[in-house]
Amino acid sequence: MTEFADAPYRFFREGTVRGRALIEAQSAADQAQIRDAVEQAVKSAHGPEGPWRIPLPSIVVVARKPA
């Protein structure tokens, strides 16, 4: 659950190195437009008022060193 409609944007920007690099490569105006578009998409899909339960994809990788 999140109180922020821009949570997916924040996750992408603050949670991954590549995401941050992609976002920061944009102008401030474009960053604002991206964030606004994400907020509108969340509100369209999950309702106009939070808190929102927004599913985010994840991948878990497990590895073992061969004996």
CYANA upper distance limits for C-alpha pairs under 8 A (distance plus 0.5 A):
  1 MET  CA     51 PRO  CA      6.62
  1 MET  CA     52 TRP  CA      5.87
  1 MET  CA     53 ARG  CA      4.97
  1 MET  CA     54 ILE  CA      7.31
  2 THR  CA      7 ALA  CA      7.51
  2 THR  CA     50 GLY  CA      7.75
  2 THR  CA     51 PRO  CA      5.77
  2 THR  CA     52 TRP  CA      5.81
  2 THR  CA     53 ARG  CA      6.97
  2 THR  CA     54 ILE  CA      8.11
  3 GLU  CA     50 GLY  CA      6.08
  3 GLU  CA     51 PRO  CA      5.04
  3 GLU  CA     52 TRP  CA      6.96
  4 PHE  CA     50 GLY  CA      7.79
  4 PHE  CA     51 PRO  CA      7.78
  4 PHE  CA     52 TRP  CA      8.13
  5 ALA  CA     38 VAL  CA      8.08
  5 ALA  CA     39 GLU  CA      5.38
  5 ALA  CA     40 GLN  CA      8.37
  5 ALA  CA     42 VAL  CA      6.48
  5 ALA  CA     43 LYS  CA      7.40
  5 ALA  CA     50 GLY  CA      7.84
  5 ALA  CA     52 TRP  CA      7.75
  6 ASP  CA     10 ARG  CA      6.77
  6 ASP  CA     35 ARG  CA      6.79
  6 ASP  CA     36 ASP  CA      8.12
  6 ASP  CA     38 VAL  CA      6.45
  6 ASP  CA     39 GLU  CA      5.34
  6 ASP  CA     42 VAL  CA      8.09
  7 ALA  CA     11 PHE  CA      6.46
  8 PRO  CA     12 PHE  CA      6.60
  8 PRO  CA     38 VAL  CA      7.70
  8 PRO  CA     54 ILE  CA      8.46
  8 PRO  CA     56 LEU  CA      8.01
  9 TYR  CA     13 ARG  CA      6.54
  9 TYR  CA     34 ILE  CA      8.49
  9 TYR  CA     35 ARG  CA      6.57
  9 TYR  CA     38 VAL  CA      6.97
 10 ARG  CA     14 GLU  CA      6.14
 10 ARG  CA     15 GLY  CA      7.96
 11 PHE  CA     15 GLY  CA      5.42
 11 PHE  CA     16 THR  CA      8.07
 12 PHE  CA     16 THR  CA      6.43
 12 PHE  CA     19 GLY  CA      5.67
 12 PHE  CA     20 ARG  CA      7.30
 13 ARG  CA     17 VAL  CA      8.30
 13 ARG  CA     19 GLY  CA      5.65
 13 ARG  CA     20 ARG  CA      4.77
 13 ARG  CA     21 ALA  CA      8.45
 13 ARG  CA     23 ILE  CA      6.98
 14 GLU  CA     19 GLY  CA      8.10
 14 GLU  CA     20 ARG  CA      6.71
 15 GLY  CA     19 GLY  CA      7.99
 15 GLY  CA     20 ARG  CA      8.22
 16 THR  CA     20 ARG  CA      6.64
 17 VAL  CA     21 ALA  CA      6.72
 18 ARG  CA     22 LEU  CA      6.64
 19 GLY  CA     23 ILE  CA      6.69
 20 ARG  CA     24 GLU  CA      6.41
 21 ALA  CA     25 ALA  CA      6.56
 22 LEU  CA     26 GLN  CA      7.59
 23 ILE  CA     31 GLN  CA      6.97
 24 GLU  CA     31 GLN  CA      8.14
 26 GLN  CA     30 ASP  CA      6.32
 26 GLN  CA     31 GLN  CA      6.48
 27 SER  CA     31 GLN  CA      6.65
 28 ALA  CA     32 ALA  CA      6.75
 29 ALA  CA     33 GLN  CA      6.81
 30 ASP  CA     34 ILE  CA      6.63
 31 GLN  CA     35 ARG  CA      6.68
 32 ALA  CA     36 ASP  CA      6.55
 33 GLN  CA     37 ALA  CA      6.55
 34 ILE  CA     38 VAL  CA      6.76
 35 ARG  CA     39 GLU  CA      6.75
 36 ASP  CA     40 GLN  CA      6.68
 37 ALA  CA     41 ALA  CA      6.64
 38 VAL  CA     42 VAL  CA      6.72
 39 GLU  CA     43 LYS  CA      6.73
 40 GLN  CA     44 SER  CA      6.50
 41 ALA  CA     45 ALA  CA      6.59
 42 VAL  CA     46 HIS  CA      6.18
 42 VAL  CA     47 GLY  CA      7.89
 42 VAL  CA     54 ILE  CA      8.28
 43 LYS  CA     47 GLY  CA      5.24
 43 LYS  CA     48 PRO  CA      5.14
 43 LYS  CA     49 GLU  CA      7.65
 44 SER  CA     48 PRO  CA      7.43
 46 HIS  CA     52 TRP  CA      7.11
 46 HIS  CA     53 ARG  CA      8.20
 46 HIS  CA     54 ILE  CA      8.29
 47 GLY  CA     52 TRP  CA      8.41
